Amino acid sequence: MRIVVAMSGGVDSSVAAALLHEQGHEVIGVHMKLHDVAEGKEAPAGGGHCCGLDDALDARRVADALGIPFYVMNLREAFKAAVMDDLADAYVRGFTPNPCVQCNGVLKFQVLLARARALGAEALATGHYARTDGARLFMAADLDKDQSYFLWPIRPEALARTLFPLGGMTKPEVRAHAERLGLVTAQKPESMEVCFLPDDDHARFIREARPELDGAGDIVDEAGRVLGRHDGYFRYTVGQRRGLGVAAGAPIYVLRIEPDTRRVVVGPAERLTEQGLVATGVSWLRTPAPGEVVTARIRHRGALIPCTVEGTDPLTLRFHAPARAVAPGQSVVLYAGDEVIAGGIIRRAALPDAVAPVA
């Protein structure tokens, strides 16, 4: 097949391209130019970031070594609108967004896939750790590297044209292939931060993106008693303990964020447990069969929580056991065994007797 491979400049996408080339496919490498790293700020030394100039050069070096065509696609405007502006707006609304999910859903599996088709490609391949049979999406064989949580926005028609060559491999196996093939990215460190926040300072990004925002306010307990002040409610997320800057005589955590009043409400750990949630923007790969056991993951690497599914969009989940720190803005992903069947954006936690649709 003619296959476009999204080449970020890391070892995973490099090996994905190399293995497909080795199998005899006609491979075209594409690097997505998404942003100027943190608007001109220097990325940290020693790796830990992605999508900078060095990454584009590494991707090109790999493509040259393989003898495959290589293109850089300028998607900065689309990325700013779909991911960067979305992240800032979500934090302003008191949510904790996941920009990698948004990037996958809009940039990779819509915009890039469309451009791959325009190049005459039959499929798009990425270096994600996940598996697909063309109709269904599954966790990776290496559960420590599984990235299926971030892939839920992919639509069935896009999934049918998507390949994950690394889905059955472990990270050491991927690096071994890179060494065997002599790829310059073989020992390159993994990117661990949001690509356009190389210093991992999302609060600074929001202040610069929304300079008119006054985020300062009170830190209060559930009774409304003021315990302290903060200089930006968007610095906090549900379940956070560190960095609150208040003394309460016992450990306290962020229970909720109230953007309208700019209050951060805190309380003891036991007040973080929830019995359910409501999600919107739901993408379904398939609906569960009657009686099928469904589990939910409410954060990357979080435990799988058995639940009952009600509705489609809005989606209501009733947990069979209490879950901790349901954070609005994060993704909830539904699994049937190791198969991803749906995902959506958490709007709020909800008790079993208080679940209601979200407007």
MOWOCOR-V140617 format. One record per pair of residues at least 24 apart in sequence whose ideal C-beta (glycine too) atoms are under 7 Angstrom apart, sorted by sequence separation. I is the first residue (numbers start at 1). GAP is how many residues later the second one is. D is the distance in Angstrom with one decimal. If there is no record, write none. Layout:
BEGIN
I,GAP,D  I,GAP,D
END
This chain:
BEGIN
1,24,5.3  2,24,4.4  3,24,5.5  4,24,4.9  5,24,5.5  6,24,6.0  7,24,5.3  82,24,4.2  233,24,5.4  5,25,7.0  31,25,5.1  82,25,6.4  135,25,6.7  219,25,6.5  298,25,6.2  309,25,6.9  2,26,7.0  4,26,5.4  6,26,6.7  134,26,5.4  141,26,6.5  145,26,5.5  233,26,6.3  132,27,6.0  140,27,5.2  141,27,4.7  142,27,6.8  219,27,5.4  31,28,4.6  79,28,6.1  141,28,6.9  142,28,4.4  206,28,5.1  236,28,5.1  284,28,6.7  298,28,5.9  78,29,6.4  142,29,6.7  203,29,5.6  233,29,5.2  315,29,5.4  29,30,6.4  132,30,6.4  282,30,6.3  203,31,6.2  233,31,5.5  282,31,4.1  299,31,5.9  304,31,6.2  75,32,6.1  132,32,5.9  203,32,4.7  298,32,6.4  78,33,5.7  131,33,6.1  222,33,7.0  239,33,6.0  280,33,6.1  282,33,4.8  29,34,4.1  130,34,4.9  230,34,5.8  280,34,5.1  298,34,5.2  318,34,5.5  279,35,6.8  75,36,6.3  128,36,5.3  131,36,3.5  278,36,5.5  279,36,4.6  296,36,5.5  297,36,4.9  124,37,6.2  129,37,5.7  130,37,5.3  131,37,6.5  296,37,7.0  123,38,5.1  124,38,5.4  125,38,4.1  126,38,6.5  129,38,6.3  278,38,5.5  296,38,5.6  297,38,6.8  29,39,5.6  33,39,5.4  122,39,7.0  123,39,6.6  127,39,5.9  227,39,6.8  316,39,5.0  10,40,6.3  28,40,6.5  29,40,6.9  33,40,6.5  123,40,5.2  125,40,5.9  276,40,6.7  277,40,5.3  294,40,5.6  295,40,5.0  9,41,6.9  27,41,4.7  28,41,4.9  29,41,4.3  30,41,5.2  31,41,4.9  32,41,5.5  33,41,4.9  34,41,5.7  35,41,5.8  276,41,5.4  8,42,5.6  33,42,6.4  34,42,6.2  73,42,6.3  276,42,4.5  294,42,5.8  8,43,6.6  30,43,5.7  32,43,5.2  33,43,6.2  220,43,5.4  222,43,6.2  275,43,6.7  276,43,5.6  293,43,6.9  314,43,4.9  35,44,5.9  109,44,7.0  217,44,6.8  275,44,5.6  292,44,5.6  314,44,5.0  17,45,6.7  21,45,5.1  34,45,4.1  109,45,4.7  113,45,5.6  217,45,3.0  218,45,5.3  219,45,4.9  220,45,5.7  221,45,6.3  222,45,5.2  9,46,3.0  104,46,5.7  216,46,6.7  217,46,5.4  221,46,6.2  8,47,6.1  9,47,6.1  21,47,6.0  104,47,5.9  215,47,6.2  219,47,6.0  275,47,6.1  14,48,4.5  18,48,5.9  105,48,2.8  113,48,6.5  274,48,6.6  288,48,6.0  298,48,6.7  9,49,4.0  17,49,6.5  101,49,5.3  104,49,6.1  109,49,4.5  273,49,4.0  274,49,5.5  277,49,5.1  9,50,4.2  100,50,5.1  273,50,6.9  8,51,6.7  17,51,6.9  273,51,5.6  7,52,4.1  101,52,6.4  272,52,5.1  274,52,4.6  109,53,6.8  272,53,4.9  279,53,5.1  288,53,6.2  7,55,6.8  277,55,6.3  285,55,6.2  286,55,5.3  7,56,6.8  285,56,5.5  285,57,6.4  284,58,4.7  283,59,6.5  282,60,6.0  283,60,5.8  283,61,7.0  282,62,3.7  281,63,5.4  280,64,6.1  281,64,4.7  279,65,3.5  280,65,6.0  279,66,5.9  279,67,5.3  280,67,5.4  279,68,6.2  277,69,5.4  278,69,5.1  278,70,5.6  277,71,6.9  277,72,5.3  278,72,5.3  277,73,5.9  276,74,4.7  32,75,6.6  274,75,4.0  276,75,6.7  275,76,5.1  276,76,5.9  275,77,5.1  278,77,6.5  280,78,5.7  276,79,5.8  32,80,6.4  278,80,5.3  30,82,6.8  239,85,6.9  239,86,3.0  238,87,5.3  238,88,6.8  239,88,6.4  238,89,4.1  237,90,5.6  28,91,6.1  28,93,6.5  99,95,5.6  6,102,6.1  20,105,6.0  6,106,6.1  16,109,5.5  16,110,6.7  16,111,4.5  91,111,6.9  4,112,3.7  15,112,7.0  84,112,6.2  13,113,6.6  13,114,3.6  4,115,6.1  12,115,3.2  91,115,5.2  4,117,4.4  10,117,6.8  65,117,7.0  2,118,5.8  3,118,5.8  6,118,6.8  65,118,6.8  88,118,5.3  92,118,6.1  2,119,4.7  3,119,6.8  2,120,5.8  3,120,4.9  4,120,5.3  5,120,4.6  6,120,4.8  1,121,4.5  62,121,5.5  88,121,4.2  92,121,6.2  1,122,5.9  3,122,5.3  62,122,6.5  88,122,5.6  61,123,5.0  62,123,6.2  58,126,6.1  58,127,5.5  155,128,6.7  156,129,6.0  58,130,7.0  153,130,5.2  152,131,5.9  94,139,6.8  47,141,6.5  48,141,6.0  50,141,3.6  96,141,4.2  47,142,3.0  49,142,5.6  92,142,6.5  96,142,6.9  46,143,6.6  48,143,6.4  91,143,4.0  48,144,5.1  49,144,5.7  51,144,4.2  20,145,6.0  48,145,6.1  50,145,4.8  19,146,5.2  49,146,6.5  137,148,5.9  149,148,5.8  16,149,4.4  49,149,4.3  136,149,6.7  16,150,5.8  15,151,6.7  149,151,5.0  12,154,6.0  44,154,5.8  43,155,3.9  41,157,6.8  19,158,6.7  38,158,5.8  41,158,6.8  15,159,5.0  37,159,6.8  38,159,6.2  3,160,6.7  38,160,5.5  34,161,6.8  35,161,4.6  37,161,5.7  38,161,6.8  12,162,6.2  15,162,5.0  11,163,6.4  15,163,5.3  18,163,5.0  94,163,4.1  11,164,6.3  14,164,6.4  94,164,6.8  18,165,6.4  94,165,3.9  93,166,5.8  11,167,5.2  92,167,6.7  14,169,5.0  14,171,4.5  11,174,4.4  10,175,6.1  11,175,6.2  9,176,6.9  11,177,5.3  10,178,6.1  152,179,6.4  10,181,6.4  152,181,4.9  149,182,6.8  149,184,5.1  152,188,5.9  151,189,6.9  152,190,6.8  153,190,6.8  152,191,2.5  148,192,5.1  139,199,4.3  138,200,5.2  138,201,5.3  137,202,6.8  138,202,6.9  136,203,5.6  137,203,4.3  101,230,5.3  96,231,4.7  96,232,7.0  97,232,4.7  98,232,6.1  95,233,4.9  96,233,4.3  98,233,5.6  94,234,6.8  95,234,2.7  96,234,5.6  90,239,5.2
END
